[in-house]
Amino acid sequence: MAGLGGRLLGLEELFLLAAGGGALLLCAVAYVWVRRFTVYAQRTLTSGKVPAGGSCRVELAITNRGRWTTPVLGLEDGSRGRFLLDPVGRSEKVPATYQFGAARRGLHAVGPLCVQLRDPFGLASRSVAALAPSTLTVHPRVEPVELPDLTGASGGGGGPRRSTPSHLPGEDFHALRPYVEGDDLRLVHWPTSARLDTLVVRQDETPLLRQTLVVLDLRRSVHDDATLERAVSVAASVTAAACGDEGLARLVTTGGVDSGSAGGEGHLASVLDTLATVTGDASPDLQRLASVLDQGEGATVVLITTTAAAAGHLGALARLRLTSPLMVAVVLAAASRRRPAPEVEGLLLFDRVVTVARGTSFAEAWAGGVPGLLPGR
């Protein structure tokens, strides 16, 4: 512009200014291309898995592997972590940290890390890719809830329903445990007691463990974006409650996911990993789950769906009434453009119905769930 102004106005000073600016720009470009640096970068996530709305600390370590001290460098680790790195001496290692979080569940990329060199005047720059992205798994939000008491629950036949034992028929011996007052002395395992110099008894059977079958309705026909996320969060919360109660949990979805029945923190982490990436599916109804659900005999059943679910589709669970100690329906409020709440006949199958309105936390709704309207109850 200065050169054009000098030509139009005939001012030599503007020509000189244009020439000086051009020379400065050339020097800036030459600086960033001639100035060499060699750095080695490492990235560490303090946790590779966080809940939705949480964050983890990202630790970067930059090592100068060049022959000379580096110039001031810019670090850009994706769109979240941006730093200016002071000159780093030869073979010197310097740290940099920042927080990375995500509001929604899923797999999130942390990075890539680019190292940028700019000239002192900020006219030119050169970027070098230093690290590929790392993956952060963001689990669905888990709300603290407690499973309902099975006391008094009854099946369709009127008799008491209870969880099935965790041991297989015919398996008598389970483990050894310390003797407590009142134990039958005939159960003392004398060889082990002599070796440990304390009484040890045989435990012939494992205790009965509560089994929970979480049925997650992921059909696109009954969900909008908001209810899908809430349904996944509800499934995570119920599974966490089941595993935290030293019981067994099994997650089954209309999309074909089947976690298997297990317990403990490891199983819970596996289920949360699965729930972090599930999406809506095109299943027409709940009928495809019939054969899978038949294998859940003796388990507490928790169905998670929305007010857009048709009553007839809920009837696919009718056969479980005779074997399940407790059947719970969690019904999320769908968008107003969708169908009204399921007809009462569809909810007659359940011992307990939990309706979750928009803007209401699942934990509050779960604590206030009402008994289902089962015939003869």
MOLINNOR-V13903 format. One record per residue. N is the residue number from 1. PHI is phi in whole degrees, -180 to 180 (none if undefined). OMEGA is omega in degrees with one decimal (NA if undefined). Layout:
BEGIN
N_PHI_OMEGA + N_PHI_OMEGA
END
This chain:
BEGIN
1_none_179.1 + 2_-65_178.6 + 3_-65_178.6 + 4_-66_177.9 + 5_-65_178.1 + 6_-65_179.2 + 7_-69_-178.6 + 8_-71_-175.7 + 9_-97_179.8 + 10_69_-179.5 + 11_-102_-178.7 + 12_-66_-178.5 + 13_-62_179.6 + 14_-69_175.3 + 15_-63_179.3 + 16_-65_178.4 + 17_-65_179.0 + 18_-66_179.4 + 19_-64_179.1 + 20_-65_178.5 + 21_-65_178.4 + 22_-64_179.3 + 23_-65_179.1 + 24_-65_179.1 + 25_-65_177.5 + 26_-63_178.1 + 27_-64_179.2 + 28_-64_178.5 + 29_-64_179.1 + 30_-64_-178.6 + 31_-62_-175.4 + 32_-72_-179.8 + 33_-93_-179.7 + 34_-88_-177.8 + 35_-69_-175.7 + 36_-102_174.0 + 37_-149_179.0 + 38_-131_-179.4 + 39_-125_175.9 + 40_-117_-175.0 + 41_-119_173.6 + 42_-130_177.5 + 43_-126_178.4 + 44_-129_173.5 + 45_-95_-179.3 + 46_-63_173.5 + 47_-150_179.3 + 48_-82_-178.8 + 49_-140_179.7 + 50_-137_175.9 + 51_-76_177.2 + 52_-58_-176.7 + 53_88_178.1 + 54_-91_-179.7 + 55_-150_174.2 + 56_-127_179.1 + 57_-90_177.6 + 58_-103_-179.1 + 59_-110_176.6 + 60_-107_175.7 + 61_-129_-177.5 + 62_-112_179.6 + 63_-117_177.7 + 64_-83_178.8 + 65_-106_177.3 + 66_-86_-177.7 + 67_-88_-177.9 + 68_-129_176.1 + 69_-63_-178.7 + 70_-75_168.9 + 71_-75_173.9 + 72_-66_-176.8 + 73_-117_173.5 + 74_-102_176.3 + 75_-111_177.0 + 76_-133_-178.8 + 77_-100_-172.5 + 78_70_-179.2 + 79_-99_-173.9 + 80_-99_-174.2 + 81_-111_179.3 + 82_-129_-176.8 + 83_-141_164.5 + 84_-109_-176.2 + 85_-104_177.7 + 86_-62_178.9 + 87_-51_-177.5 + 88_-114_-179.0 + 89_-70_-179.3 + 90_-58_-179.7 + 91_65_179.4 + 92_-82_179.7 + 93_-120_-178.4 + 94_-126_-180.0 + 95_-97_171.7 + 96_-151_-177.8 + 97_-134_172.9 + 98_-158_-179.3 + 99_-100_177.3 + 100_-124_179.2 + 101_-139_179.4 + 102_-145_-178.3 + 103_-82_-175.7 + 104_-116_177.9 + 105_-66_177.8 + 106_133_176.3 + 107_-102_-176.1 + 108_-118_179.7 + 109_-85_174.2 + 110_-106_-175.2 + 111_114_4.2 + 112_-76_179.4 + 113_-93_176.1 + 114_-117_176.4 + 115_-106_-173.1 + 116_-120_175.0 + 117_-112_177.4 + 118_-119_176.2 + 119_-74_-176.3 + 120_-57_-178.8 + 121_-93_178.8 + 122_73_-178.0 + 123_-92_-177.1 + 124_-142_179.9 + 125_-150_176.6 + 126_-142_-178.2 + 127_-113_178.2 + 128_-127_176.5 + 129_-72_-176.0 + 130_-111_-177.6 + 131_-147_172.5 + 132_-73_-179.2 + 133_-66_168.6 + 134_-102_-177.7 + 135_-109_175.4 + 136_-110_177.8 + 137_-91_179.2 + 138_-106_-178.7 + 139_-77_173.6 + 140_-64_-180.0 + 141_-68_179.5 + 142_-113_176.2 + 143_-101_-178.2 + 144_-72_176.6 + 145_-137_176.6 + 146_-120_178.1 + 147_-69_179.6 + 148_-64_176.7 + 149_-70_179.1 + 150_-83_-177.4 + 151_-60_176.5 + 152_90_178.4 + 153_-70_-178.0 + 154_-137_-179.0 + 155_-87_-178.5 + 156_-63_-179.5 + 157_-86_176.9 + 158_92_179.2 + 159_-83_179.4 + 160_-66_176.8 + 161_-110_-176.7 + 162_-144_178.5 + 163_-67_178.0 + 164_-78_179.7 + 165_-68_-178.7 + 166_-79_179.7 + 167_-89_178.3 + 168_-85_178.1 + 169_-58_178.2 + 170_94_178.7 + 171_-93_-176.1 + 172_-91_-175.6 + 173_-76_179.5 + 174_-116_-174.7 + 175_-166_172.7 + 176_-108_177.9 + 177_-146_178.7 + 178_-62_178.3 + 179_-70_173.2 + 180_-125_-176.3 + 181_-57_-178.4 + 182_107_177.7 + 183_-67_177.0 + 184_-69_-178.7 + 185_-64_177.8 + 186_-70_179.1 + 187_-91_-179.6 + 188_-65_177.0 + 189_-95_-169.8 + 190_-66_179.3 + 191_-59_178.9 + 192_-71_179.0 + 193_-61_179.2 + 194_-67_-178.1 + 195_-69_-177.2 + 196_-93_-179.4 + 197_59_174.4 + 198_-156_-176.6 + 199_-71_178.0 + 200_-130_-178.5 + 201_-117_176.5 + 202_-80_170.3 + 203_-108_-169.5 + 204_-77_-179.5 + 205_-136_175.5 + 206_-75_175.7 + 207_-65_175.1 + 208_-69_179.8 + 209_-110_177.8 + 210_-72_177.6 + 211_-111_-179.2 + 212_-124_177.5 + 213_-105_-179.4 + 214_-98_-179.2 + 215_-105_-175.3 + 216_-105_178.2 + 217_-83_-178.0 + 218_-109_-176.7 + 219_-64_179.0 + 220_-63_-177.2 + 221_-67_-178.0 + 222_-114_-174.9 + 223_-123_159.5 + 224_-110_-175.9 + 225_-59_-176.4 + 226_-69_-178.0 + 227_-69_177.9 + 228_-62_179.9 + 229_-65_-179.8 + 230_-68_179.5 + 231_-63_178.4 + 232_-64_178.0 + 233_-65_177.8 + 234_-63_178.6 + 235_-60_178.4 + 236_-64_-178.5 + 237_-67_-179.4 + 238_-68_178.4 + 239_-63_178.6 + 240_-63_178.5 + 241_-65_-179.4 + 242_-66_180.0 + 243_-71_179.8 + 244_-70_178.9 + 245_-91_-179.2 + 246_57_177.4 + 247_-108_179.6 + 248_-111_179.9 + 249_-130_177.5 + 250_-139_178.9 + 251_-105_176.3 + 252_-130_179.3 + 253_-122_176.7 + 254_-66_178.7 + 255_-84_177.1 + 256_102_178.0 + 257_-73_174.9 + 258_-143_-174.9 + 259_-77_-171.1 + 260_79_-177.3 + 261_-94_179.4 + 262_-160_-179.4 + 263_-142_178.1 + 264_91_-176.7 + 265_-65_-179.3 + 266_-64_178.8 + 267_-67_178.1 + 268_-60_179.1 + 269_-61_178.8 + 270_-65_178.8 + 271_-65_179.2 + 272_-65_175.0 + 273_-60_179.3 + 274_-65_-178.5 + 275_-68_179.4 + 276_-65_-172.7 + 277_-122_-178.7 + 278_-68_179.0 + 279_-131_176.4 + 280_-65_-179.5 + 281_-127_-174.2 + 282_-101_179.7 + 283_-59_-177.9 + 284_-73_-179.0 + 285_-160_-178.1 + 286_-89_-174.1 + 287_-64_-178.0 + 288_-65_179.8 + 289_-87_-171.5 + 290_-56_-177.6 + 291_-67_178.8 + 292_-69_-177.1 + 293_-68_177.2 + 294_-61_-179.1 + 295_-83_-177.6 + 296_-95_-177.3 + 297_-58_177.6 + 298_88_-177.1 + 299_-96_168.0 + 300_-67_-176.5 + 301_-104_175.3 + 302_-123_177.9 + 303_-95_-179.9 + 304_-118_-178.6 + 305_-146_-179.3 + 306_-130_178.8 + 307_-68_178.4 + 308_-87_-179.7 + 309_-75_179.2 + 310_-75_-178.4 + 311_-59_-178.8 + 312_-62_179.9 + 313_-69_178.7 + 314_-66_179.3 + 315_-64_177.9 + 316_-63_-178.9 + 317_-93_-172.9 + 318_-59_-175.3 + 319_-67_-179.0 + 320_-79_-176.4 + 321_-61_-176.1 + 322_-80_-173.4 + 323_-116_-176.9 + 324_-88_177.6 + 325_-69_-178.0 + 326_-160_177.1 + 327_-122_-176.8 + 328_-123_174.4 + 329_-112_173.6 + 330_-106_-173.9 + 331_-113_-179.7 + 332_-91_178.9 + 333_-71_178.0 + 334_-86_179.7 + 335_-61_-175.5 + 336_-63_-178.9 + 337_-73_-178.6 + 338_-90_-176.2 + 339_-63_177.1 + 340_-69_-176.8 + 341_-59_179.0 + 342_-55_178.3 + 343_-60_-174.2 + 344_-60_179.4 + 345_-60_-179.7 + 346_-70_-178.8 + 347_-95_178.4 + 348_-65_-178.0 + 349_-71_-166.1 + 350_-103_175.7 + 351_-71_-174.0 + 352_-146_179.7 + 353_-122_180.0 + 354_-113_177.9 + 355_-100_-176.3 + 356_-116_179.3 + 357_-76_175.5 + 358_-63_-178.8 + 359_86_178.0 + 360_-106_178.9 + 361_-72_179.2 + 362_-63_-178.5 + 363_-59_178.9 + 364_-67_179.8 + 365_-65_-179.2 + 366_-62_-179.8 + 367_-66_-178.0 + 368_-107_-179.4 + 369_-59_-177.8 + 370_-103_177.4 + 371_-63_175.8 + 372_-75_-177.2 + 373_-95_-178.2 + 374_-84_-179.3 + 375_-58_174.5 + 376_79_-179.3 + 377_-86_NA
END
